[in-house]
């Protein structure tokens, strides 16, 4: 039976910036636009984090039962593949996380707009079918698209919408760099897993692009995130503060462009998460000051 620490590792906490940053940025923007509602922001954060945990457990379960995860893979603990937890337990954890996200999300639906129910249903469906079902889209190179949409556009614009009950252009612009950095986390994760994914038939975008192409993609995404944030100076002249996060991009870029593999890229994954958090914090502060 898996220990508490193994279950926590199986949750893949290094991916949680994907769920925290978009809500923080969306909330800061809502504040800047005079629409901040603290309890809705808090509920949006809970929903986002529960969905992230749910998709991580769902991936653990689906990859484990399909045989595309192995005990020898480098990275966080795989509960199903290693046999630390029964597949049914991991599935229950995933479904429980989705259910919790749905219940909390219902409060936002009731107090904001009923059509958000559809958005929530689509988000949960996308989380499950990333690696679940007979034809998971994550095995067809579409994972990065999903991450950009749901942990970028939907999360940022949705956080703004539940507070302002509107989706201004600033929210759409802010969602782009946030979504790009979420994609960077997935790209470096899939770069690490190219050899085992190719062997097991998991055709991620990294497998399609190959090692060199994926490394160039990672670098391009990191650079683009800083560039596309700058138009938000229309909201706050403090937005160039995000450039203070640029030094944190140097270590993972060196790892990726320097050809590092395996456990070195696990360290790069953590560094990318720290870059994502710092970028999100600086962008949030800049919007608040504006």
C-alpha positions as CSV (number, residue, x, y, z in Angstrom):
1,X,0.0,0.0,0.0
2,X,1.3,3.5,-0.9
3,X,2.4,5.7,1.9
4,X,1.1,9.3,2.3
5,X,4.3,10.7,0.9
6,X,4.0,8.4,-2.2
7,X,0.4,9.5,-2.7
8,X,1.6,13.2,-2.5
9,X,4.4,12.4,-5.0
10,X,1.8,10.7,-7.2
11,X,-0.2,14.0,-7.2
12,X,2.8,15.5,-9.0
13,X,3.0,18.7,-6.9
14,X,5.6,20.2,-9.3
15,X,2.7,20.7,-11.8
16,X,0.6,22.7,-9.4
17,X,1.9,26.1,-10.7
18,X,-0.2,25.3,-13.8
19,X,-3.3,25.7,-11.7
20,X,-2.2,28.5,-9.3
21,X,-0.6,31.0,-11.7
22,X,-3.7,31.5,-14.1
23,X,-6.0,32.1,-11.1
24,X,-3.5,34.5,-9.6
25,X,-3.1,36.5,-12.8
26,X,-6.9,36.5,-13.5
27,X,-7.6,37.7,-10.0
28,X,-5.0,40.5,-10.2
29,X,-6.5,41.6,-13.5
30,X,-10.0,41.5,-12.0
31,X,-8.7,43.7,-9.2
32,X,-7.1,46.1,-11.7
33,X,-10.5,46.3,-13.5
34,X,-12.4,47.1,-10.3
35,X,-14.1,43.7,-10.1
36,X,-12.3,41.7,-7.4
37,X,-14.5,39.3,-5.5
38,X,-12.3,37.5,-3.0
39,X,-14.4,34.4,-2.3
40,X,-15.0,33.7,-6.0
41,X,-11.2,34.0,-6.6
42,X,-10.7,31.5,-3.8
43,X,-13.2,29.1,-5.2
44,X,-11.7,29.4,-8.6
45,X,-8.3,28.5,-7.1
46,X,-9.8,25.4,-5.4
47,X,-11.4,24.2,-8.7
48,X,-8.3,24.8,-10.7
49,X,-6.1,22.9,-8.2
50,X,-8.6,20.0,-7.9
51,X,-8.7,19.6,-11.6
52,X,-4.9,19.6,-11.8
53,X,-4.7,16.9,-9.2
54,X,-7.5,15.0,-10.9
55,X,-5.8,15.0,-14.3
56,X,-2.5,13.9,-12.7
57,X,-4.2,10.9,-11.0
58,X,-6.1,10.1,-14.2
59,X,-2.9,10.1,-16.2
60,X,-1.3,7.8,-13.6
61,X,-4.2,5.4,-13.9
62,X,-4.7,5.5,-17.7
63,X,-1.0,5.3,-18.5
64,X,-0.5,2.5,-15.9
65,X,-3.3,0.2,-17.2
66,X,-2.4,0.9,-20.8
67,X,1.3,-0.1,-20.1
68,X,2.6,3.2,-21.4
69,X,4.0,4.0,-17.9
70,X,6.7,1.7,-16.5
71,X,8.3,1.4,-13.1
72,X,11.6,2.4,-14.7
73,X,10.5,5.8,-16.0
74,X,12.4,8.8,-14.7
75,X,10.3,11.3,-12.8
76,X,7.6,11.5,-10.1
77,X,6.2,8.3,-8.5
78,X,3.8,6.3,-10.7
79,X,1.4,4.7,-8.3
80,X,-0.3,2.4,-10.9
81,X,2.7,1.3,-12.9
82,X,4.8,0.6,-9.8
83,X,2.1,-1.3,-8.1
84,X,2.2,1.0,-5.1
85,X,-1.5,1.4,-5.3
86,X,-4.2,-0.6,-7.0
87,X,-5.5,0.9,-10.3
88,X,-9.0,1.1,-8.7
89,X,-7.6,3.3,-5.9
90,X,-5.9,5.7,-8.3
91,X,-9.0,5.9,-10.4
92,X,-11.0,6.7,-7.3
93,X,-8.6,9.4,-6.4
94,X,-8.9,10.9,-9.9
95,X,-12.7,10.7,-9.9
96,X,-12.9,12.1,-6.4
97,X,-10.8,15.1,-7.4
98,X,-13.0,15.8,-10.4
99,X,-16.1,15.4,-8.3
100,X,-14.8,17.9,-5.7
101,X,-13.8,20.3,-8.4
102,X,-17.3,20.0,-9.9
103,X,-19.1,20.5,-6.5
104,X,-17.1,23.7,-5.8
105,X,-17.5,24.9,-9.3
106,X,-21.3,24.6,-9.0
107,X,-21.2,27.5,-6.5
108,X,-19.6,29.6,-9.1
109,X,-22.1,28.4,-11.7
110,X,-25.1,29.3,-9.5
111,X,-23.7,32.7,-8.5
112,X,-22.4,33.7,-12.0
113,X,-23.8,32.0,-15.1
114,X,-25.3,28.6,-15.8
115,X,-23.3,28.3,-19.1
116,X,-20.2,27.8,-16.9
117,X,-21.6,24.4,-16.2
118,X,-20.8,23.5,-19.8
119,X,-17.3,24.9,-19.5
120,X,-16.7,22.8,-16.4
121,X,-18.0,19.6,-18.0
122,X,-15.7,20.1,-21.1
123,X,-12.7,20.8,-18.8
124,X,-13.3,17.5,-16.8
125,X,-13.8,15.6,-20.1
126,X,-10.6,17.0,-21.5
127,X,-8.8,16.1,-18.3
128,X,-9.9,12.5,-18.5
129,X,-9.5,11.9,-22.3
130,X,-6.0,13.3,-22.3
131,X,-4.7,9.8,-21.6
132,X,-8.0,8.0,-20.9
133,X,-10.5,6.3,-23.2
134,X,-9.7,4.3,-26.4
135,X,-8.2,7.2,-28.4
136,X,-6.6,9.6,-25.9
137,X,-5.7,12.9,-27.6
138,X,-2.5,13.1,-25.5
139,X,-1.2,10.1,-27.5
140,X,-1.7,12.1,-30.7
141,X,0.4,15.1,-30.0
142,X,-2.4,17.4,-28.8
143,X,-1.5,17.6,-25.1
144,X,0.1,21.0,-25.4
145,X,-2.9,22.4,-27.2
146,X,-5.1,21.2,-24.3
147,X,-2.8,22.7,-21.7
148,X,-2.7,26.0,-23.4
149,X,-6.5,26.1,-23.7
150,X,-7.5,24.9,-20.2
151,X,-4.6,26.1,-18.0
152,X,-4.1,29.3,-20.0
153,X,-7.2,30.7,-21.8
154,X,-10.0,29.0,-19.8
155,X,-8.4,29.4,-16.4
156,X,-7.4,33.1,-16.8
157,X,-10.5,34.3,-18.7
158,X,-12.7,32.1,-16.5
159,X,-11.2,33.6,-13.3
160,X,-11.8,37.1,-14.6
161,X,-15.3,36.2,-15.8
162,X,-16.6,34.8,-12.5
163,X,-15.6,38.0,-10.8
164,X,-16.4,40.7,-13.4
165,X,-19.1,38.7,-15.2
166,X,-17.4,39.9,-18.4
167,X,-14.4,38.7,-20.5
168,X,-12.5,41.8,-21.5
169,X,-9.7,41.8,-24.1
170,X,-7.1,42.1,-21.3
171,X,-8.1,38.7,-19.9
172,X,-7.5,37.1,-23.3
173,X,-4.1,38.7,-23.7
174,X,-3.0,37.8,-20.2
175,X,-4.0,34.2,-20.8
176,X,-1.5,33.8,-23.6
177,X,1.8,34.0,-21.7
178,X,0.3,32.0,-18.8
179,X,-0.8,29.3,-21.2
180,X,2.6,29.2,-22.9
181,X,4.5,28.7,-19.6
182,X,2.1,25.9,-18.7
183,X,2.9,24.3,-22.1
184,X,6.6,24.7,-21.3
185,X,6.1,22.4,-18.2
186,X,4.6,19.7,-20.4
187,X,7.1,20.1,-23.2
188,X,10.1,19.6,-20.9
189,X,8.3,16.7,-19.2
190,X,7.6,15.0,-22.5
191,X,11.2,15.8,-23.8
192,X,12.4,13.7,-20.8
193,X,10.1,10.8,-21.7
194,X,10.7,10.7,-25.5
195,X,12.6,7.3,-25.4
196,X,10.0,5.5,-23.3
197,X,7.0,7.1,-25.0
198,X,8.3,6.1,-28.4
199,X,8.8,2.5,-27.2
200,X,5.3,2.3,-25.7
201,X,3.5,3.9,-28.6
202,X,2.6,7.2,-26.8
203,X,3.0,9.6,-29.6
204,X,3.3,13.0,-27.8
205,X,4.2,16.2,-29.7
206,X,7.8,15.7,-28.4
207,X,7.9,12.2,-30.1
208,X,6.6,13.8,-33.3
209,X,9.1,16.6,-33.3
210,X,12.0,14.6,-32.1
211,X,14.6,15.5,-29.5
212,X,16.1,18.5,-31.3
213,X,12.8,19.9,-32.4
214,X,11.3,19.6,-28.9
215,X,14.3,21.5,-27.4
216,X,13.8,24.3,-29.9
217,X,10.1,24.4,-29.1
218,X,10.8,24.7,-25.4
219,X,13.2,27.6,-25.9
220,X,10.7,29.3,-28.3
221,X,7.8,29.0,-25.8
222,X,9.9,30.5,-23.0
223,X,11.0,33.5,-25.1
224,X,7.4,34.0,-26.5
225,X,5.9,34.1,-23.0
226,X,8.0,37.2,-22.1
227,X,7.3,38.9,-25.4
228,X,3.6,38.5,-25.5
229,X,3.1,39.7,-22.0
230,X,4.4,43.2,-22.9
231,X,1.1,44.4,-24.6
232,X,-0.4,44.4,-21.1
233,X,1.4,47.7,-20.5
234,X,-1.9,49.1,-21.7
235,X,-3.3,47.9,-18.4
236,X,-0.3,48.7,-16.2
237,X,3.1,50.3,-16.9
238,X,4.5,47.9,-14.4
239,X,4.1,44.9,-16.6
240,X,7.9,44.9,-17.7
241,X,8.5,43.7,-14.1
242,X,8.0,40.2,-15.6
243,X,11.5,40.6,-17.1
244,X,12.9,40.2,-13.6
245,X,11.9,36.5,-13.9
246,X,14.2,36.1,-17.0
247,X,17.3,34.9,-15.0
248,X,15.2,32.0,-13.7
249,X,14.8,30.9,-17.4
250,X,18.5,30.5,-17.8
251,X,19.1,27.2,-15.9
252,X,16.3,25.2,-17.6
253,X,17.2,26.6,-21.0
254,X,20.8,25.6,-20.5
255,X,19.7,22.1,-19.6
256,X,17.4,21.8,-22.6
257,X,19.6,23.4,-25.2
258,X,22.7,21.7,-23.7
259,X,21.2,18.3,-24.5
260,X,20.7,17.1,-20.9
261,X,18.4,14.1,-20.5
262,X,16.8,11.9,-17.8
263,X,17.1,13.1,-14.2
264,X,18.7,16.3,-15.2
265,X,15.5,17.2,-17.0
266,X,13.6,16.4,-13.8
267,X,15.5,19.2,-12.2
268,X,14.7,21.3,-15.3
269,X,11.0,20.6,-14.7
270,X,11.2,22.0,-11.2
271,X,13.1,25.0,-12.5
272,X,10.5,25.6,-15.1
273,X,7.8,25.5,-12.4
274,X,9.7,28.1,-10.4
275,X,10.1,30.3,-13.5
276,X,6.3,29.9,-14.0
277,X,5.5,30.9,-10.4
278,X,7.9,33.9,-10.4
279,X,6.6,35.1,-13.8
280,X,3.0,34.7,-12.6
281,X,3.7,36.5,-9.3
282,X,5.5,39.4,-11.0
283,X,2.7,39.8,-13.6
284,X,0.1,39.7,-10.9
285,X,1.9,42.4,-8.9
286,X,2.3,44.5,-12.0
287,X,-1.5,44.3,-12.7
288,X,-2.3,45.1,-9.1
289,X,0.0,48.2,-9.2
290,X,-1.8,49.2,-12.4
